[in-house]
Amino acid sequence: MIGLGVVVLSTFVICLPFMRAVYWLGDEGILLRGAADLAAGRRIYTDIFSFDPPAGYLIMEAWIKLFGLSFLKARLFASFMIVGIAAFSYLACLEVSGSVVLAAFLPLAWVVTSPFSWIVVVSHHWLATLFSMAACWLTLRSFSATPYRGRLWWAGLAGAVAGMAAMVVASCGLYAELATVGSFLGPRRQRSLLGACVAAGFAAPLFCLAYIIMHGEFVPAYNDIVRFTLNDYSAIQKVSYGNGLRWFYPNRYLLPLDGALALAALRANARFHVGAPYFRVSVLFALAAFLGLYPRPDAAHLAFTAPLALPLMAYGATWLAAGWGPRWRRVAFGLAVIWCMPGAVGVAYQGWKAMLAPTVVTAAGPVALLGEERNGGDAVFSFLASQPASAGFFFYPYMPLMSYLAERQQAGANDVFTPYYTTRDQYFASCMAVTAKAQWVVFDRSLMGIQAWRRLFPAMVPSTPEDTRAFEQAIEQNFTLARQMGNFEIWRRTNSANDAACAAIIHGAP
């Protein structure tokens, strides 16, 4: 219990300096803004676009209803997710290695070597990883619990939690659920465990399906979750493995090292390791981590999935070091600590900067803007606060967190607009909504233009698509520039605004 306490307390302390730090007004706002809209009575998939299953939104909506829209409380939820991931990683690594020191070191190393700007953010990826790591530990426990009847409960819990992961992020969560179920395939004596896992694994999917049907959203949900993901999501996401992560960071090499340790173990004694439940579970969850990276295996997604690979690292390191003397074990551990030091120093430095950064007052509470949003962001929030509650706003192209922080509902179902990702129909529907409901449009010029987008999505075609150009032209025909605030522009609705210009999005320029 001391090791678990050290991991939990240390992880929470690492998170504290970043509780108000905002490095980007993008992805974090997707879950927050969607949950806030649900709490306000809007419907997911009908009034809000999302290609994720509903569990993450429903959990975040419940948190908002309990504690309000406060950004600090939302970040507290984010820190609880990180602490929970570290705690379950510790328990899983302890289960397979029996070493408190190793089990504590691995999750803490993961925390301090992850990108600092993603450590404490409200993300569906963190929530899926939390459920996935809980499923991993519960699966491991189901092989060691006594009496045997108790193992059925552990296996059932593992399946139920893995099902939750799949209902937060369909792809990564599904891989974790397959890893959980696959862990119980094998000897006949494990069939009852497999049955308990599979039966409980249907609980969350069936609940989410019932929720979607009861709210009359089956067809919109299918279009968002299935059709959009298969047809439009992956085209621009491709990046090189480890993109954005410095060459010396351990997270970059975790999965290759896992693979090398697994192959070395199999070569040494394949029959023993294949027959060992802990090895099978660890390998399957490491494989889930690898598959969950794609199609975008960048620094952020490596951080999201890395915890699932830690049990195999603990298993392999324990097996490899079994034949070493105490001196060589201490040397290896010391080298591992040194390897993590640059990341730890970087996180400490950035945490110090975050604590000293000036705050900007928003409707959801004070925040520290530390990314490109520093250039004009404070003035924009002041302007938003000065407008009456009835004023309609549209934030373009990628600012869902601004909508949440300002407590201003986005006009239209989409809050993320990206060339070759946002569909022609989505542009058209948003154009109609903006011309009908919005009095103001907020542009973030730092994310407009194909060259700006290609910094984030290198696989993107180097030319602005026709539907994006037509959408922006339609907005500019119906709104006029009122204020320039650094990277941001505020456009006011004209008296002659109408939706006629939106037709060019579908039919092309006349």
C-alpha atoms as one frame of an Amber mdcrd trajectory, in Angstrom:
protein
   0.000   0.000   0.000   2.936   2.356   0.560   3.991   2.036  -3.086   0.448
   2.779  -4.270   0.283   5.807  -1.993   3.583   7.126  -3.348   2.385   6.745
  -6.945  -0.991   8.393  -6.279   0.432  11.311  -4.289   3.374  11.899  -6.643
   1.155  11.840  -9.729  -1.303  14.299  -8.206   1.519  16.659  -7.217   2.875
  16.522 -10.790  -0.590  17.431 -12.102  -1.181  20.376  -9.757   0.898  23.057
 -11.565  -1.002  22.427 -14.808  -4.523  22.716 -13.393  -5.223  26.070 -15.074
  -2.749  25.866 -17.992  -4.274  25.976 -21.484  -1.901  25.265 -24.365  -4.585
  24.933 -27.027  -8.275  25.773 -27.360  -8.907  22.659 -29.441  -9.329  19.007
 -28.497  -9.945  19.396 -24.765 -13.083  21.358 -25.498 -14.685  18.585 -27.547
 -15.704  16.495 -24.532 -16.291  19.505 -22.277 -18.381  21.459 -24.727 -20.389
  18.365 -25.701 -21.102  17.468 -22.071 -22.053  21.071 -21.260 -24.478  21.093
 -24.186 -25.985  17.801 -23.016 -26.439  19.273 -19.537 -28.205  22.220 -21.193
 -30.691  19.917 -22.922 -29.146  19.403 -26.373 -28.847  15.922 -27.869 -25.677
  14.168 -28.931 -25.518  13.094 -32.614 -28.564  15.245 -33.398 -27.596  18.658
 -32.027 -23.890  17.819 -31.490 -21.592  16.013 -33.898 -19.362  13.292 -32.428
 -17.768  10.170 -33.859 -17.260   8.721 -30.355 -19.756   6.524 -28.477 -21.754
   8.363 -25.799 -20.223   7.044 -22.534 -17.540   9.738 -22.224 -20.067  12.524
 -22.740 -22.507  11.016 -20.241 -19.805  10.659 -17.580 -18.638  14.238 -18.110
 -22.243  15.481 -18.147 -22.803  13.826 -14.761 -19.668  15.539 -13.406 -20.879
  18.943 -14.681 -24.326  18.442 -13.161 -22.729  17.581  -9.818 -20.037  20.261
  -9.708 -20.958  22.874 -12.316 -19.116  24.258 -15.341 -16.056  25.408 -13.388
 -12.881  24.850 -15.410 -10.882  24.127 -12.266 -13.295  21.336 -11.325 -13.097
  19.969 -14.871  -9.311  19.922 -14.549  -9.683  18.205 -11.179 -11.581  15.473
 -13.019  -8.705  15.303 -15.520  -6.149  14.933 -12.721  -8.238  12.140 -11.187
  -8.062  10.334 -14.531  -4.251  10.617 -14.653  -3.927   9.531 -11.027  -6.272
   6.588 -11.664  -4.287   5.477 -14.704  -1.046   5.625 -12.714  -2.633   3.723
  -9.823  -3.994   0.897 -11.971  -0.677   0.762 -13.840   1.099   0.323 -10.513
  -1.269  -2.448  -9.443  -0.932  -4.261 -12.775   2.873  -3.993 -12.785   3.025
  -5.156  -9.171   0.847  -8.143 -10.024   3.163  -9.353 -12.799   6.515  -8.442
 -11.213   6.088  -8.602  -7.457   8.476  -5.628  -7.188   7.125  -2.512  -5.465
  10.034  -0.397  -6.712   9.619  -1.412 -10.356   5.830  -1.155 -10.180   6.069
   2.386  -8.797   8.830   3.525 -11.137   7.151   2.597 -14.424   3.925   4.667
 -14.081   5.807   7.641 -12.638   8.276   7.449 -15.531   5.310   7.468 -17.909
   3.866  10.594 -16.260   7.063  12.657 -16.293   8.033  11.703 -19.857   4.631
  12.433 -21.412   4.090  15.744 -23.272   3.498  18.354 -20.561   0.779  20.080
 -22.582  -1.328  16.894 -22.513  -0.790  15.806 -18.903  -3.852  17.460 -17.359
  -6.529  17.829 -20.025 -10.074  16.536 -20.152  -9.813  13.975 -22.929 -11.825
  10.956 -23.984  -8.478   9.256 -24.610  -7.470   9.518 -20.945 -10.881   8.218
 -19.882 -10.580   5.226 -22.232  -7.071   4.510 -20.952  -8.315   4.667 -17.355
 -10.956   2.022 -18.042  -8.496  -0.029 -20.106  -5.884  -0.091 -17.325  -8.543
  -0.975 -14.786  -9.590  -3.863 -17.058  -5.959  -4.970 -17.362  -5.465  -5.119
 -13.590  -8.828  -6.830 -13.014  -7.927  -9.429 -15.646  -4.614 -10.130 -13.922
  -6.348 -10.396 -10.553  -8.834 -12.911 -11.933  -5.945 -15.368 -12.399  -4.631
 -15.032  -8.854  -7.712 -14.477  -6.705  -8.867 -17.152  -4.304 -11.219 -18.930
  -3.945 -12.042 -19.766  -7.557 -15.563 -18.355  -7.276 -13.994 -14.981  -6.551
 -12.202 -15.138  -9.892 -15.571 -15.055 -11.664 -16.300 -11.672 -10.081 -12.911
 -10.314 -11.114 -13.375 -11.601 -14.664 -16.873 -10.117 -14.841 -15.637  -6.751
 -13.574 -12.816  -6.835 -16.118 -15.279  -7.400 -18.952 -17.647  -4.678 -17.712
 -14.882  -2.086 -17.387 -13.400  -3.006 -20.781 -16.867  -2.537 -22.264 -16.887
   0.972 -20.779 -13.564   1.708 -22.475 -15.047   0.667 -25.825 -17.997   3.001
 -25.253 -15.682   5.975 -24.640 -13.330   5.544 -27.624 -14.522   2.917 -30.072
 -11.134   1.994 -31.537  -8.756   2.019 -28.545 -11.443   0.763 -26.193 -12.354
  -2.071 -28.546  -8.720  -3.211 -28.655  -8.647  -3.217 -24.851 -11.882  -5.196
 -24.755 -10.484  -7.749 -27.215  -7.339  -8.009 -25.084  -9.471  -8.637 -22.014
 -11.553 -11.334 -23.674  -8.505 -12.885 -25.360  -6.797 -13.251 -22.002  -9.366
 -15.846 -20.978  -9.100 -17.963 -24.116  -7.235 -21.191 -23.579  -7.636 -24.068
 -21.123 -11.076 -25.509 -20.528 -10.946 -24.511 -16.856 -11.000 -20.868 -17.939
 -14.277 -21.143 -19.834 -16.335 -19.952 -16.895 -14.065 -16.917 -16.563 -14.433
 -16.254 -20.281 -18.211 -16.514 -20.021 -18.336 -14.085 -17.084 -16.085 -11.623
 -18.931 -18.047 -11.736 -22.182 -21.450 -11.495 -20.490 -20.435  -8.479 -18.397
 -18.718  -6.908 -21.397 -22.092  -6.395 -23.081 -23.419  -4.237 -20.225 -21.991
  -0.860 -21.281 -22.590  -1.315 -25.044 -26.197  -2.358 -24.446 -26.755   0.589
 -22.106 -25.330   3.026 -24.655 -27.361   1.469 -27.468 -30.518   1.762 -25.352
 -29.675   5.396 -24.593 -29.230   6.183 -28.296 -32.475   4.445 -29.302 -34.520
   5.986 -26.470 -33.398   9.458 -27.562 -34.252   8.750 -31.208 -30.659   9.059
 -32.357 -29.888   5.683 -33.887 -29.497   6.858 -37.491 -27.530  10.054 -36.636
 -25.327   8.033 -34.271 -24.647   5.446 -36.965 -23.731   8.186 -39.431 -21.377
   9.896 -36.965 -19.739   6.881 -35.314 -19.605   4.376 -38.175 -19.945   6.074
 -41.548 -17.910   9.181 -40.773 -15.132   7.221 -39.069 -14.807   4.748 -41.931
 -15.095   7.297 -44.739 -13.564  10.548 -43.499 -11.578  10.233 -40.270  -8.316
   8.549 -41.233  -7.403  10.262 -44.505  -5.440  13.163 -42.989  -4.297  11.560
 -39.722  -1.143   9.754 -40.877   2.111  10.847 -39.233   5.433   9.147 -38.598
   5.791   7.031 -35.474   6.674   9.229 -32.496   5.982  12.467 -34.358   6.486
  15.414 -31.987   8.447  13.406 -29.419  12.157  14.033 -28.947  14.379  11.095
 -29.876  15.624  10.459 -26.322  12.212  10.206 -24.623  11.457   6.707 -23.226
   7.835   6.651 -24.465   9.160   6.509 -28.014  10.893   3.181 -27.331   8.474
   1.534 -24.892   6.621  -0.584 -27.440   9.754  -1.680 -29.374  11.394  -2.649
 -26.067   8.266  -4.544 -25.084   8.395  -6.461 -28.344  12.070  -7.280 -27.888
  11.529  -8.520 -24.325   8.571 -10.664 -25.373  10.533 -12.262 -28.217  13.529
 -12.877 -25.955  11.303 -14.547 -23.381   9.682 -16.771 -26.000  13.032 -17.724
 -27.446  14.332 -18.690 -24.013  11.322 -20.776 -22.956   8.296 -20.481 -25.226
   6.256 -23.219 -23.535   6.628 -21.670 -20.088   5.797 -18.107 -21.085   2.930
 -18.955 -23.449   1.369 -20.991 -20.654   1.764 -18.167 -18.133  -1.460 -16.115
 -17.835   0.430 -12.975 -16.817   2.546 -13.104 -19.963  -0.510 -13.599 -22.161
  -2.400 -10.708 -20.548   0.611  -8.403 -20.742   1.281  -9.188 -24.396  -2.356
  -8.705 -25.405  -2.631  -5.316 -23.699   0.698  -4.189 -25.174  -0.671  -5.180
 -28.577  -3.816  -3.166 -27.819  -1.567  -0.191 -27.008   0.217  -0.535 -30.341
  -2.963  -0.857 -32.397  -4.559   2.028 -30.506  -1.864   4.383 -31.772  -2.977
   4.235 -35.379  -3.648   5.992 -37.655  -1.919   8.784 -35.667   1.058   7.429
 -33.642   2.274  10.853 -32.485   3.579  12.024 -29.108   0.119  12.566 -27.614
  -1.262   9.170 -28.655   1.904   7.446 -27.439   1.237   9.008 -24.038  -2.411
   7.935 -24.171  -1.683   4.269 -24.884   1.696   3.766 -23.156   0.223   2.621
 -19.798  -1.223  -0.482 -21.475   2.323  -1.532 -22.382   3.766  -1.108 -18.867
   2.753  -4.563 -17.510   4.712  -6.308 -20.279   7.704  -4.086 -19.510   7.433
  -5.071 -15.828   7.077  -8.752 -16.706   9.972  -8.719 -19.186  12.289  -6.701
 -16.933  11.616  -9.039 -14.010  12.283 -12.131 -16.115  15.408 -10.632 -17.703
  16.899  -9.450 -14.398  16.195 -12.736 -12.604  19.666 -14.021 -13.511  21.480
 -10.801 -12.640  23.169 -10.033  -9.377  21.967  -7.195  -7.104  24.747  -4.874
  -8.307  23.765  -5.122 -11.976  20.112  -4.668 -11.125  20.940  -1.413  -9.329
  23.025  -0.272 -12.295  20.180  -1.013 -14.738  17.664   0.786 -12.517  19.975
   3.783 -12.190  20.368   4.017 -15.961  16.582   3.887 -16.364  16.184   6.740
 -13.886  18.823   8.812 -15.705  17.028   8.166 -18.997  13.856   9.705 -17.550
  15.563  12.748 -16.045  15.318  15.081 -19.102  11.571  14.530 -19.217  11.221
  15.056 -15.463  13.247  18.274 -15.592  11.180  19.490 -18.557   7.874  18.805
 -16.786   9.106  20.545 -13.622  10.227  23.590 -15.608   6.985  23.828 -17.563
   4.981  23.349 -14.376   6.852  26.264 -12.803   6.124  28.442 -15.847   2.452
  27.440 -15.721   2.142  28.438 -12.060   3.729  31.852 -12.704   1.742  32.592
 -15.873  -0.829  35.416 -15.682  -4.458  34.380 -15.688  -7.304  35.353 -17.964
 -10.793  35.651 -16.511 -13.412  33.529 -18.297 -17.001  32.621 -17.481 -15.800
  29.143 -16.409 -13.037  30.545 -14.187  -9.467  31.818 -14.526  -7.122  30.147
 -17.011  -3.513  30.656 -18.044  -3.149  30.854 -21.831   0.263  29.446 -22.754
  -0.026  28.601 -26.450  -0.634  30.776 -29.504  -3.902  31.831 -27.850  -1.878
  34.251 -25.702  -1.896  36.586 -28.684  -5.314  38.165 -28.308  -7.049  35.472
 -26.271  -7.555  37.675 -23.204  -9.201  40.387 -25.310 -11.523  37.864 -26.952
 -12.719  36.513 -23.609 -13.348  40.068 -22.396 -15.402  40.758 -25.512 -17.404
  37.541 -25.115 -18.186  38.419 -21.500 -19.466  41.849 -22.548 -22.146  40.453
 -24.866 -25.708  39.671 -23.754 -26.660  36.065 -23.036 -28.960  36.037 -26.069
 -26.124  36.773 -28.530 -25.343  33.860 -30.855 -21.726  32.894 -31.557 -19.842
  30.768 -33.998 -16.227  29.766 -33.302 -14.107  28.849 -36.312 -12.240  26.711
 -37.170 -11.103  24.739 -34.092 -11.982  26.320 -30.730 -14.431  24.127 -28.801
 -12.637  24.960 -25.540 -13.271  28.693 -26.056 -16.966  27.934 -26.406 -16.883
  26.024 -23.106 -14.794  28.583 -21.207 -16.941  31.489 -22.386 -20.125  29.484
 -21.709 -21.332  30.351 -25.200 -23.170  27.725 -27.204 -21.820  27.069 -30.687
 -24.190  27.816 -33.543 -24.588  24.479 -35.307 -23.695  20.884 -34.502 -19.994
  21.046 -35.433 -17.296  22.745 -33.379 -14.266  21.359 -35.260 -13.674  22.302
 -38.899 -10.699  20.794 -40.694 -10.077  20.568 -44.449 -10.449  17.024 -45.878
 -12.010  15.968 -42.555 -15.169  18.045 -42.232 -17.607  16.863 -44.887 -19.385
  18.982 -47.488 -22.744  18.268 -45.817 -21.364  19.378 -42.436 -20.080  22.621
 -43.927 -23.469  23.257 -45.516 -25.475  22.498 -42.355 -23.143  24.709 -40.304
 -23.427  27.528 -42.828 -27.211  27.418 -42.593 -27.055  27.409 -38.786 -24.581
  30.307 -38.639 -26.568  32.550 -40.962 -29.752  31.778 -39.009 -28.504  31.987
 -35.404 -25.139  33.742 -35.031 -24.678  37.459 -34.427 -20.903  37.099 -34.096
 -18.196  34.914 -35.624 -14.825  34.423 -33.905 -12.012  33.470 -36.292  -8.688
  32.023 -35.154  -6.443  33.046 -38.038  -3.493  31.009 -36.704  -5.363  27.857
 -37.811  -6.656  29.073 -41.142  -4.898  28.386 -44.407  -3.711  25.043 -45.722
  -0.091  25.570 -44.625  -1.176  26.053 -41.016  -3.180  22.826 -41.183  -0.328
  20.865 -42.733   1.825  21.560 -39.672  -0.665  19.446 -37.715  -1.602  17.032
 -40.502   1.408  16.470 -42.793  -0.570  13.976 -44.895  -3.069  16.653 -45.913
  -3.210  17.623 -49.600  -1.412  21.013 -50.023  -4.407  22.889 -51.421  -7.575
  24.229 -49.812 -10.600  22.094 -50.792 -13.490  23.738 -52.585 -16.038  23.147
 -49.805 -13.783  24.787 -47.173 -13.217  27.800 -49.412 -16.934  28.108 -50.222
 -17.867  27.904 -46.534 -15.436  30.643 -45.516 -16.579  32.855 -48.379 -20.218
  32.382 -47.330 -19.402  33.481 -43.787 -17.494  36.532 -45.007 -20.398  37.530
 -47.264 -22.798  37.562 -44.318 -20.502  39.035 -41.654 -18.140  42.001 -41.552
 -14.892  42.458 -39.633 -15.512  44.348 -36.368 -12.312  43.845 -34.356  -8.822
  42.430 -34.749  -7.366  40.917 -31.572  -3.968  39.362 -32.168  -4.524  35.996
 -33.858  -8.281  36.435 -33.542 -10.868  38.341 -35.514 -14.408  39.243 -34.423
 -16.909  39.511 -37.287 -20.381  41.090 -36.912 -23.491  39.919 -38.724 -24.634
  42.259 -41.509 -28.222  43.462 -41.841 -28.551  41.681 -45.186 -27.303  38.284
 -43.982 -29.041  35.280 -45.572 -28.268  31.685 -46.428 -28.160  32.089 -50.223
 -24.358  31.957 -50.265 -24.426  28.547 -48.563 -25.668  26.932 -51.765 -22.171
  27.262 -53.285 -20.889  24.733 -50.755 -23.072  22.018 -52.267 -23.371  23.133
 -55.872 -20.087  24.973 -56.368 -19.501  28.594 -57.247 -21.995  30.044 -59.766
